[in-house]
Amino acid sequence: MIKALLISLTVAAPALATTQDEVLSAELLPGWQMQNGHHMAGLSLQLAPDWKTYWRAPGEAGIPPLFDWSGSTNVQSVRVHWPSPVVFHLNGMQTIGYHDGVVLPLEVTPVDPAKPVSLRAAVDLGVCNKICMPAALQMQAELSGAGQPDAAIRAALQAEPRSGKEAGLKTISCAVEPIADGLRLTAKLDLPAPGPEETVVFETADASVWVAEAQTTRHGGTLTSVTDLVANNGAPFALDRSAVKVTVLGQGKSVEISGCPAP
């Protein structure tokens, strides 16, 4: 996060010639009511050609989007469904996100499914091309009745990562060892390759834990990936293995696995 902010600041001069409205437009898509009473809405982000924005785990130099739904009415929770992202490499740094645009499906759980929902979103995110700049969005949508099917939202849902079972995962295990300022996690997966190039991303339940870019190798059907986890106190800590999320990104495909048990 610090690296990303420094990058943004160092390009402040040329950024003055570019405004948010020139590179980003956004819309809340009202979508439809699901059989369980939830609403499936969507956040449509349209970017200027060659511009990109970031995934929930954007890499060491990326800026994760932040969502605030507190201005909404009759909303208990909002779950963001993330389509499979793309891996970018620039100046020796890896970031993860979307180029040109993306639709993020939003599964809205109402307090009372029988009443209309007023969804209000405040979103902070980063957008980048040759320069990076912060963006802030304020949007709202009224969700009532059955709504209408939306092809863009459905396509984004279809682009979500497959589960381990769907992707043919046989086994997964994580060895954890202490290091001077945290933990080193080594994951071994018996998993068919989702594509010719594989990138593994680790996430923990604690968003304050810094996760290093993973080093990944494959030997036959076994994928091995190693990362370092550093907490705010700069010391080893207790890791909730059940809450570790492992995402394997391939070209156009990805696999998301929840939990990483001991060997």
C-alpha positions in Angstrom: 0.0 0.0 0.0 2.8 2.4 0.9 4.6 1.7 -2.4 1.4 2.3 -4.3 0.8 5.7 -2.6 4.4 6.7 -3.2 4.0 5.8 -6.9 0.9 8.0 -7.1 2.6 10.9 -5.4 5.7 10.7 -7.6 3.6 11.2 -10.8 1.5 14.0 -9.4 2.6 16.5 -12.0 1.4 14.7 -15.1 -1.7 13.5 -13.2 -2.8 17.1 -12.9 -3.7 17.0 -16.6 -6.0 14.0 -16.2 -9.2 14.0 -14.3 -11.2 11.1 -12.9 -14.1 11.7 -15.3 -11.8 11.4 -18.3 -10.7 7.9 -17.4 -13.4 6.3 -15.3 -17.2 6.1 -15.3 -19.3 3.9 -13.0 -22.9 2.8 -12.6 -24.9 0.7 -10.1 -26.9 -2.0 -12.0 -30.1 -2.8 -10.2 -30.3 -6.4 -11.3 -32.9 -8.8 -9.9 -34.2 -10.4 -6.8 -33.0 -14.0 -6.1 -35.1 -16.9 -4.9 -33.5 -16.6 -1.4 -34.7 -12.9 -1.1 -31.3 -11.4 -1.8 -30.8 -8.9 -4.6 -28.1 -9.5 -7.3 -27.0 -6.0 -8.3 -23.8 -4.9 -10.0 -21.1 -2.2 -10.0 -20.1 -1.5 -13.6 -16.7 0.3 -13.9 -15.7 1.5 -17.4 -12.2 2.7 -17.9 -10.5 4.6 -20.7 -8.4 2.4 -23.1 -5.3 0.9 -21.5 -6.3 2.0 -18.0 -6.7 -0.5 -15.2 -8.1 -0.9 -11.7 -7.3 -3.4 -9.0 -8.6 -6.7 -7.6 -9.4 -7.3 -3.8 -5.8 -8.5 -3.4 -3.9 -6.2 -5.8 -0.3 -7.1 -5.1 2.4 -5.1 -3.3 2.1 -2.1 -5.5 -1.7 -2.0 -6.0 -4.5 -0.2 -4.2 -7.4 -2.4 -3.1 -10.9 -0.9 -3.6 -12.7 0.1 -0.4 -16.5 0.0 -0.2 -18.9 1.8 2.2 -22.5 0.8 2.1 -23.5 2.6 5.3 -25.7 5.1 3.6 -28.0 2.4 2.3 -31.5 1.6 3.6 -32.9 -1.9 4.3 -29.4 -3.4 3.7 -28.0 -6.0 6.1 -24.8 -6.8 4.1 -23.3 -6.7 0.6 -21.1 -9.4 -0.7 -18.9 -8.6 -3.7 -18.4 -11.4 -6.2 -15.0 -11.0 -8.0 -14.5 -12.1 -11.6 -11.2 -13.7 -12.4 -8.6 -10.9 -12.6 -5.5 -10.4 -14.8 -1.9 -10.2 -13.6 0.1 -7.2 -14.7 3.9 -6.8 -14.6 5.5 -3.3 -14.7 9.0 -2.2 -13.7 9.6 -5.4 -11.9 6.4 -5.2 -9.8 3.4 -7.5 -10.0 -0.2 -6.1 -9.7 -3.5 -7.8 -10.1 -6.7 -6.3 -11.5 -8.8 -5.5 -14.5 -8.1 -3.5 -17.6 -10.6 -1.4 -19.6 -13.5 -2.2 -17.4 -15.2 -4.8 -15.1 -18.6 -5.6 -13.6 -18.5 -6.6 -10.0 -21.7 -8.5 -9.0 -23.1 -7.3 -5.7 -25.2 -9.8 -3.6 -27.3 -7.6 -1.4 -28.9 -9.1 1.7 -31.9 -7.0 2.8 -33.0 -6.6 6.4 -36.6 -7.2 5.2 -36.8 -9.0 1.8 -40.4 -7.8 1.4 -39.4 -4.1 1.4 -37.5 -2.1 -1.3 -33.7 -1.6 -0.9 -32.0 1.7 -1.4 -28.4 0.9 -2.1 -25.9 3.7 -1.7 -22.2 3.1 -2.4 -19.1 5.1 -1.6 -16.2 3.5 -3.3 -12.5 4.5 -3.2 -10.2 2.8 -5.7 -7.0 3.4 -7.7 -6.8 3.6 -11.5 -3.6 3.4 -13.4 -2.0 3.7 -16.8 1.3 5.4 -17.1 0.3 7.3 -14.1 -1.8 6.3 -11.1 -4.5 8.3 -9.5 -7.0 7.8 -6.7 -10.7 7.8 -7.6 -13.8 8.3 -5.4 -17.3 7.3 -6.4 -20.7 8.1 -5.0 -23.6 6.1 -6.5 -27.1 4.9 -5.6 -29.7 2.5 -7.0 -33.2 1.5 -5.9 -33.8 -2.2 -5.8 -37.5 -3.2 -5.7 -39.6 -6.0 -7.0 -38.4 -8.9 -9.1 -36.1 -6.7 -11.2 -34.7 -7.8 -14.6 -32.0 -10.3 -15.6 -28.8 -8.5 -16.6 -26.5 -10.1 -19.1 -23.5 -8.2 -17.9 -23.9 -9.3 -14.3 -24.5 -12.9 -15.3 -21.4 -12.9 -17.5 -19.4 -11.5 -14.5 -20.7 -14.3 -12.2 -19.7 -16.9 -14.8 -16.2 -15.4 -14.8 -15.8 -16.1 -11.0 -13.0 -18.5 -10.1 -13.8 -22.2 -10.0 -13.8 -24.0 -6.7 -11.0 -26.5 -5.9 -13.4 -29.4 -6.5 -14.5 -28.0 -9.8 -10.9 -27.5 -10.9 -9.8 -31.1 -10.0 -7.9 -30.3 -6.8 -6.9 -33.5 -5.1 -5.0 -32.2 -2.0 -3.7 -29.0 -0.5 -1.5 -28.5 2.5 0.4 -25.6 4.1 3.6 -25.8 6.1 4.0 -22.7 8.4 7.3 -21.7 10.0 8.3 -18.6 12.0 10.6 -16.0 10.5 12.1 -12.9 12.2 9.1 -10.7 11.4 6.2 -13.1 10.9 5.5 -16.4 9.2 6.6 -18.2 6.0 3.9 -20.3 4.4 4.6 -23.0 1.9 1.6 -24.5 0.1 1.6 -27.7 -1.9 -1.4 -28.3 -4.2 -2.1 -31.4 -6.3 -4.0 -29.4 -8.9 -4.2 -29.5 -12.8 -2.7 -26.3 -14.3 -5.5 -23.7 -15.0 -3.3 -22.2 -17.8 0.3 -21.9 -19.2 1.2 -19.3 -16.6 0.3 -19.6 -13.0 0.2 -17.0 -10.3 -0.7 -17.9 -6.7 -2.2 -15.3 -4.3 -2.6 -15.8 -0.6 -5.1 -13.9 1.6 -5.6 -14.1 5.4 -8.7 -13.2 7.5 -6.7 -10.2 8.9 -6.4 -7.5 6.3 -3.6 -5.8 8.2 -1.3 -8.8 7.6 1.1 -7.9 4.8 1.4 -10.8 2.2 4.5 -11.0 0.0 4.4 -11.8 -3.7 4.4 -15.6 -3.8 7.2 -17.6 -5.5 5.6 -20.5 -7.4 6.9 -23.6 -9.1 5.3 -26.6 -10.7 6.6 -30.2 -11.0 4.1 -32.3 -12.9 0.8 -32.2 -11.1 2.2 -30.6 -7.9 2.2 -26.8 -7.5 4.3 -25.3 -4.8 4.0 -21.7 -3.7 5.9 -19.8 -0.9 5.0 -16.5 0.7 5.9 -14.5 3.8 3.2 -13.1 6.1 4.1 -10.0 8.3 1.8 -8.7 11.0 1.8 -5.1 12.3 3.8 -6.1 15.4 6.6 -7.5 13.2 6.7 -10.9 15.0 5.4 -14.4 14.5 1.7 -14.8 15.1 -1.1 -17.4 15.3 -2.5 -18.1 11.8 -6.1 -19.2 11.3 -5.5 -21.8 8.5 -9.2 -22.3 7.9 -9.5 -18.6 6.9 -6.6 -18.6 4.5 -7.7 -18.2 0.9 -5.5 -19.5 -1.9 -6.2 -18.3 -5.5 -4.4 -19.8 -8.5 -4.6 -17.5 -11.5 -4.1 -18.8 -15.0 -4.6 -17.3 -18.4 -8.4 -16.7 -18.5 -9.1 -19.1 -15.7 -8.6 -19.2 -12.0 -9.2 -21.4 -8.9 -10.2 -20.3 -5.5 -9.6 -22.5 -2.4 -10.7 -21.7 1.1 -8.6 -23.2 3.9 -5.0 -24.5 3.9 -4.6 -27.4 6.4 -1.4 -28.6 7.9 0.5 -31.4 6.0 
